[in-house]
Amino acid sequence: MRDRVLTVEGKREEDDTKTSFLHQGIAVCGFQRQFQLAEHVEVKGAKLEDGLLHVDLERIVPEEKKPRRIAINAPELKTIEGSKVA
């Protein structure tokens, strides 16, 4: 990962056995895919399971960026009751 860009690439390893297939469903060429990550997102790990790549991401927000609760000191508010209009 560089400059908040996650790059995933794959290459097919050379196979020494000369096997002929009637149909080969997945292309033999390599690939490269890039993902722009949001600010404060870190890659924690990755695993290949059942032919799927799982990438674990975690959003770590610094304390100064987290929302804060601020108490508001104001004079006591009074309820105004109106009269019914016929």
GUPA-814359 format. One line per 2 residues: number of its first residue (from 1); their letters; for each residue z, x, y of N, C-alpha, C, O. Coordinates in Angstrom, 1 decimal, decimal comma. Example, Ala and Ser with C-alpha at 12.3 -4.5 7.8 and 13.67 -1.06 7.14 Angstrom:
1) as) 7,8 13,2 -5,7 7,8 12,3 -4,5 7,8 13,2 -3,3 8,5 14,2 -3,3 ~ 7,1 12,8 -2,2 7,1 13,7 -1,1 7,9 12,9 0,0 8,0 13,4 1,1
//
This chain:
1) mr) 0,0 0,9 -1,2 0,0 0,0 0,0 0,0 0,9 1,2 0,8 1,9 1,3 ~ -0,9 0,6 2,2 -1,0 1,4 3,4 -1,3 0,4 4,6 -2,1 -0,4 4,5
3) dr) -0,5 0,6 5,6 -0,7 -0,2 6,9 -0,7 -1,7 6,6 -1,5 -2,5 7,0 ~ 0,3 -2,2 5,8 0,4 -3,6 5,4 -0,8 -4,2 4,7 -1,0 -5,4 4,8
5) vl) -1,5 -3,3 4,0 -2,7 -3,8 3,2 -2,4 -3,4 1,7 -2,3 -2,2 1,4 ~ -2,4 -4,4 0,9 -2,2 -4,2 -0,6 -3,6 -4,1 -1,2 -4,3 -5,1 -1,1
7) tv) -3,9 -3,0 -1,9 -5,2 -2,8 -2,5 -5,0 -2,9 -4,0 -4,2 -2,1 -4,6 ~ -5,7 -3,7 -4,7 -5,7 -3,8 -6,1 -7,1 -3,5 -6,6 -8,1 -4,1 -6,2
9) eg) -7,1 -2,5 -7,5 -8,4 -2,1 -8,0 -8,3 -1,8 -9,5 -7,3 -1,4 -10,0 ~ -9,4 -2,1 -10,2 -9,5 -1,9 -11,6 -10,8 -1,2 -12,1 -11,8 -1,5 -11,5
11) kr) -10,7 -0,4 -13,1 -11,8 0,3 -13,6 -11,8 0,1 -15,1 -10,7 0,1 -15,7 ~ -12,9 0,0 -15,7 -12,9 -0,1 -17,2 -13,0 1,3 -17,8 -13,8 2,1 -17,3
13) ee) -12,1 1,5 -18,7 -12,1 2,9 -19,3 -13,3 3,0 -20,3 -13,7 2,0 -20,9 ~ -13,8 4,2 -20,3 -14,9 4,5 -21,2 -14,5 4,4 -22,7 -13,4 4,9 -23,1
15) dd) -15,2 3,6 -23,4 -14,9 3,4 -24,8 -15,9 4,3 -25,7 -17,1 4,2 -25,5 ~ -15,4 5,1 -26,5 -16,2 6,0 -27,3 -17,0 5,3 -28,5 -18,0 5,7 -28,9
17) tk) -16,4 4,1 -28,9 -17,1 3,4 -30,0 -18,2 2,6 -29,5 -18,2 2,0 -28,4 ~ -19,3 2,7 -30,2 -20,5 2,0 -29,8 -20,6 0,6 -30,5 -21,1 0,5 -31,6
19) ts) -20,0 -0,4 -29,9 -19,9 -1,7 -30,5 -20,9 -2,6 -29,8 -21,0 -2,6 -28,5 ~ -21,7 -3,4 -30,5 -22,6 -4,3 -29,9 -22,0 -5,7 -30,0 -21,4 -6,1 -31,0
21) fl) -22,1 -6,4 -28,9 -21,6 -7,8 -28,8 -22,7 -8,7 -28,7 -23,7 -8,5 -28,1 ~ -22,5 -9,9 -29,2 -23,5 -11,0 -29,0 -23,3 -11,5 -27,6 -24,3 -11,8 -27,0
23) hq) -22,1 -11,7 -27,2 -21,8 -12,1 -25,8 -20,6 -11,5 -25,3 -19,5 -11,5 -26,0 ~ -20,6 -10,9 -24,1 -19,4 -10,3 -23,5 -19,2 -11,0 -22,2 -19,9 -10,9 -21,3
25) gi) -18,1 -11,8 -22,2 -17,8 -12,7 -21,1 -17,4 -12,0 -19,8 -17,7 -12,6 -18,7 ~ -16,7 -10,9 -19,8 -16,2 -10,3 -18,6 -17,1 -9,2 -18,2 -17,5 -8,4 -19,1
27) av) -17,4 -9,1 -16,9 -18,3 -8,0 -16,5 -17,7 -6,6 -16,7 -16,4 -6,5 -16,7 ~ -18,5 -5,7 -16,8 -18,1 -4,3 -17,2 -17,7 -3,5 -15,9 -17,1 -2,5 -16,0
29) cg) -18,2 -4,0 -14,8 -18,0 -3,2 -13,5 -16,6 -3,3 -13,0 -15,8 -4,2 -13,4 ~ -16,2 -2,3 -12,2 -14,9 -2,2 -11,6 -14,8 -3,2 -10,4 -15,8 -3,8 -10,0
31) fq) -13,6 -3,3 -9,9 -13,4 -4,2 -8,8 -12,4 -3,6 -7,8 -11,6 -2,7 -8,2 ~ -12,4 -4,1 -6,6 -11,4 -3,7 -5,6 -11,1 -4,9 -4,7 -12,1 -5,5 -4,2
33) rq) -9,9 -5,3 -4,6 -9,5 -6,4 -3,7 -8,4 -6,0 -2,8 -7,4 -5,3 -3,2 ~ -8,5 -6,4 -1,5 -7,4 -6,0 -0,5 -6,8 -7,3 0,0 -7,5 -8,3 0,3
35) fq) -5,5 -7,2 0,2 -4,7 -8,3 0,7 -3,9 -7,9 1,9 -3,2 -6,8 1,9 ~ -4,0 -8,6 3,0 -3,3 -8,3 4,2 -1,9 -8,9 4,1 -1,8 -10,1 4,0
37) la) -0,9 -8,1 4,1 0,5 -8,6 4,0 1,1 -8,9 5,3 0,8 -8,2 6,3 ~ 1,9 -9,9 5,4 2,6 -10,3 6,6 3,7 -9,2 7,0 4,0 -8,3 6,1
39) eh) 4,2 -9,3 8,2 5,2 -8,3 8,6 6,4 -8,5 7,8 6,8 -9,6 7,5 ~ 7,1 -7,4 7,5 8,4 -7,4 6,8 8,2 -7,8 5,3 9,2 -8,3 4,7
41) ve) 7,0 -7,8 4,7 6,8 -8,1 3,3 6,7 -6,8 2,6 5,9 -5,9 3,0 ~ 7,4 -6,6 1,5 7,3 -5,4 0,7 7,0 -5,7 -0,8 7,3 -6,8 -1,3
43) vk) 6,2 -4,8 -1,4 5,9 -5,0 -2,8 7,0 -4,4 -3,6 7,3 -3,2 -3,5 ~ 7,6 -5,2 -4,5 8,7 -4,8 -5,3 8,3 -4,3 -6,7 9,0 -3,5 -7,3
45) ga) 7,2 -4,8 -7,2 6,8 -4,4 -8,5 5,5 -5,2 -8,9 5,1 -6,1 -8,2 ~ 5,0 -4,8 -10,1 3,8 -5,4 -10,6 3,8 -5,3 -12,1 4,3 -4,3 -12,6
47) kl) 3,2 -6,3 -12,8 3,1 -6,2 -14,3 1,9 -6,9 -14,7 1,4 -7,9 -14,1 ~ 1,3 -6,5 -15,8 0,2 -7,1 -16,4 0,7 -7,8 -17,7 1,1 -7,2 -18,6
49) ed) 0,5 -9,1 -17,7 1,0 -9,9 -18,8 0,0 -11,0 -19,2 -0,4 -11,8 -18,3 ~ -0,4 -11,0 -20,4 -1,4 -11,9 -21,0 -2,7 -11,9 -20,2 -3,3 -13,0 -20,0
51) gl) -3,1 -10,7 -19,7 -4,3 -10,6 -19,0 -4,2 -11,0 -17,5 -5,3 -11,0 -16,8 ~ -3,0 -11,3 -17,0 -2,9 -11,7 -15,6 -2,0 -10,6 -14,9 -1,0 -10,1 -15,5
53) lh) -2,4 -10,3 -13,7 -1,6 -9,3 -12,9 -0,6 -10,1 -12,1 -1,0 -11,0 -11,3 ~ 0,7 -9,8 -12,2 1,7 -10,4 -11,4 2,3 -9,4 -10,4 2,7 -8,3 -10,9
55) vd) 2,2 -9,7 -9,1 2,7 -8,8 -8,1 3,9 -9,4 -7,5 3,8 -10,6 -7,0 ~ 5,0 -8,7 -7,5 6,3 -9,3 -6,9 6,4 -8,8 -5,5 6,4 -7,6 -5,2
57) le) 6,5 -9,8 -4,6 6,6 -9,5 -3,1 7,9 -10,1 -2,7 8,4 -11,0 -3,2 ~ 8,5 -9,4 -1,7 9,8 -9,8 -1,1 9,7 -9,7 0,4 9,3 -8,7 1,0
59) ri) 10,1 -10,8 1,1 10,1 -10,8 2,5 11,5 -10,4 3,0 12,5 -11,1 2,7 ~ 11,6 -9,3 3,7 12,9 -8,8 4,2 12,8 -8,8 5,7 12,2 -8,0 6,4
61) vp) 13,6 -9,8 6,2 13,6 -10,0 7,7 14,9 -9,2 8,2 16,0 -9,4 7,8 ~ 14,7 -8,4 9,2 15,8 -7,7 9,8 16,8 -8,7 10,5 16,4 -9,8 10,9
63) ee) 18,0 -8,3 10,6 19,1 -9,1 11,1 18,7 -9,6 12,5 19,0 -10,7 12,9 ~ 18,1 -8,7 13,3 17,8 -9,1 14,7 16,7 -10,1 14,8 16,5 -10,8 15,9
65) kk) 15,9 -10,3 13,8 14,8 -11,3 13,8 15,2 -12,6 13,1 14,4 -13,6 13,2 ~ 16,4 -12,7 12,5 16,8 -13,9 11,8 17,2 -14,9 12,9 17,7 -14,6 14,0
67) pr) 17,0 -16,2 12,6 17,5 -17,3 13,6 19,0 -17,2 13,7 19,7 -17,0 12,8 ~ 19,5 -17,5 14,9 20,9 -17,5 15,2 21,3 -18,9 15,7 20,5 -19,6 16,3
69) ri) 22,6 -19,2 15,5 23,1 -20,5 16,0 24,0 -20,1 17,3 24,9 -19,3 17,2 ~ 23,6 -20,7 18,4 24,3 -20,4 19,6 25,0 -21,7 20,1 24,4 -22,8 20,2
71) ai) 26,3 -21,6 20,3 27,1 -22,7 20,8 26,8 -23,0 22,3 26,7 -22,0 23,1 ~ 26,7 -24,3 22,6 26,4 -24,6 24,0 27,6 -25,2 24,6 28,2 -26,2 24,1
73) na) 28,1 -24,6 25,7 29,3 -25,2 26,4 28,8 -26,1 27,5 28,2 -25,6 28,4 ~ 29,1 -27,4 27,3 28,6 -28,4 28,3 29,8 -29,3 28,6 30,6 -29,5 27,7
75) pe) 29,8 -30,0 29,8 30,8 -31,0 30,0 30,6 -32,1 29,0 29,6 -32,4 28,5 ~ 31,7 -32,8 28,8 31,7 -33,9 27,8 30,7 -35,0 28,3 30,7 -35,4 29,5
77) lk) 29,9 -35,5 27,4 28,9 -36,5 27,7 29,5 -37,9 27,6 30,3 -38,1 26,6 ~ 29,1 -38,8 28,4 29,6 -40,2 28,4 28,4 -41,1 28,0 27,3 -40,8 28,3
79) ti) 28,8 -42,1 27,2 27,8 -43,0 26,8 27,6 -44,1 27,8 28,6 -44,6 28,4 ~ 26,4 -44,4 28,2 26,1 -45,4 29,2 25,7 -46,7 28,4 24,7 -46,6 27,7
81) eg) 26,4 -47,8 28,7 26,0 -49,0 28,0 25,3 -49,9 29,0 25,7 -50,0 30,1 ~ 24,2 -50,4 28,6 23,4 -51,3 29,5 23,7 -52,8 29,1 24,2 -53,1 28,1
83) sk) 23,3 -53,7 30,1 23,5 -55,1 29,8 22,3 -55,6 29,1 21,2 -55,1 29,3 ~ 22,5 -56,7 28,4 21,3 -57,3 27,7 20,4 -58,1 28,6 20,9 -58,7 29,6
85) va) 19,2 -57,9 28,4 18,2 -58,6 29,3 17,7 -59,8 28,5 17,4 -59,7 27,3 ~ 17,7 -61,1 29,1 17,4 -62,3 28,4 15,9 -62,4 28,3 15,4 -63,4 27,7
//
